Amino acid sequence: MAEYQGKRENDMKTNLIINYLPQNMTEKELYSMFVTIGPVESCRVMKDFKTGYSYGFGFVNYAKAEDASRAIGTLNGLQVQNKRLKVSFARPSGEDIKETNLYVTNLPRNITEQYLEQLFGKYGTIVQKNLLKDKVTGMPRGVAFVRYDRREEAQQAINALNGAIPENGTEPLSVKIAEEHGKQKAAYYAGWQAGYNQSRGGDGLYGKKRTYQY
């Protein structure tokens, strides 16, 4: 048991999660960026399996813990296209990453992604945001998804903004945990576990995964 626990702790020191990936970044590009630090055992970008839509995050698992630490120090905050990467140790489980995706309705119809970031960004680190727009007119529908890095941040946003009327708004916001979060969470962990298994088996460097982005 102690040996197993030791392996888990060691894996946690080598497996990284990379948030804020550019929408069009491929796993090959992600791998090419991180392999400059040291040998990479697995590299995956999280995507929707049906549509191939990038979720905007991925996982990189190094062979050595010191390379993972160096990658954080070297690549965290790196500007890539219109995104600034956030590189940190992956958390394969834990209460703090559950219930982090918010479903927001009654937003002003003239809201921009910049204002959405400003409105919700003060309560924590936004990992993903998706402002839904009408397919015909291209105008915002007053609905958005906002995912935070941690559950406590999402809860702070709910406490502060649910029922509040934003600037230029006419009705109170509805801010709650997204109902479909369970499916997304399952996909998230399935992707992490696949990356974990792949790294342990040593077969292949590229997989399939990612997160959404705006």
Phi, psi and omega in degrees: 000316180296323179295319179297316179299321179297321178295318179300315181296322179293320178298323180294338181272353181245342185264124183247147170251133181244113179262165179064042174285143174302146185304325185262009181288133179265166178294327179297318179293320178297315178300314182300326180288317188273338180288346176294340180276322183175176181302130180253127180275325177208152182213125184218143176246129183281126179222158171290128186294327183279315187262340184077009182289128183289133176276355175085012175213163181206179181233140174230125180246118181273160176285329184236140181297324182294329177289322178298316179296320180292326179296321177298313181294330185268319191254344177296127181089359180293133178279121177232113186055236182262015181240155173244113186298144170243114184246124181208169178293137180286146176245106184289343179201174178135144183295334188286350178249010173270153176055050180254351184261123183255143174253119187243128177232170181069026175288151175303140184291345179260016183291146177249164178295327179296318179289325177299317177297317180295320183293317185262340185295337182288349183258358178159186181277118178274120180276319179215152170212146182219108179268111184287138182232152178293131183294332183274309185269338183077005181273149178301142180268000182082016182230142179208158169247134179229120180250128177264167179287327185224153183298321182297329177291317178299319181293323177297320179295319178298313182300323185274325191251338179294119181091353179275148177260114183286168177302134182070008178267162180240347180222154182294144179290149168249116182234116182212167177296132180295131185294328183276009183301329181300319179293318180294322179296319179297318178295322180299309182289326177298320179293318180295315183295323178297319178295321179295312181296321181296320181292325180287328182275340177075017181258112173084154179248337184248142175228215180220120170180170182167180180235165180276164178209177196252000000 
